Amino acid sequence: MAKRNYAKRETKEYNFLTEVFQWMCVWLFTMPYVFLFYKVKVEGRENIPKNQSFLVAPTHSGYLDPILSSFATKRPIAYMAKKELYDVKWLCPIIVALGTFAVNRAKLEIATIRTAQAIMKTNHWLLSMFPQGTRDNVGEITKINPGFAYLANMAKAQILPVSITGSEKFSKVPFGGKIVIKIGKPFDPSKNMADTMEKWCEEIVKLGDYQVAQCTKDKIEQIRAKKDKHESADSEG
């Protein structure tokens, strides 16, 4: 039997049952536990677009961040998970039931883009992708990947910047304290990935709890220069 490509998921899979299972995992199984140890504050819910799909782009410093994003938006979210997770036999059926779809972090596949476009057509489910790619330092953006910018442009999805602080304590002892989730204003992606990456960083900084590391600024400029060089070569050709 051929192995399924979990980067490819159909709109019909994002149905009532999938939404209920995700709701139960967030609101019944996880958040009550979180509330026992943390004081959770959400700011900026008025910035969340209504009656349309968009891409949620949170900062990422802790394991709870996907759950906290769902809690903050109060909407079902289709998360992109690294394809390696689908090779874990006990984990695969759970994350599939939650509505995730696979992403190749080394190279964005056509199937992933088409799944994102299908989700956007629901006008109910949201996309989520961490621009930092993996967990990063709290308070400082030291990592950034262009995948979210490219995907948002291809899916014609507005980007909702979300700043999360305090979740990094979840894996440490002692843990607990205060988690603050700040939701910024949505913005349209640019065809130039570097511009979108820079805009996301600017919006996160505006929310007040993060700064952008020089290495991140340098990476954005490298991507911009590479695009400019490519366009220049095309025009000369």
Secondary structure, DSSP 8 states (H G I E B T S, - for coil): -----TT---GGGSSHHHHHHHHIIIIIIIHHHHHHHEEEEEE-GGGS-SSS--EEEE---STTHHHHHHHHHTS-EEEEEEGGGGGSTTTHHHHHHTT-EEE-SSS--HHHHHHHHHHHTTSSSEEE--TTSS---TTEE----THHHHHHHHHT--EEEEEEESGGGGGSSS--EEEEEEE---B---SSHHHHHHHHHHHHHHTTS-EE-HHHHHHHHHHHHHHHHHHHHHHH-
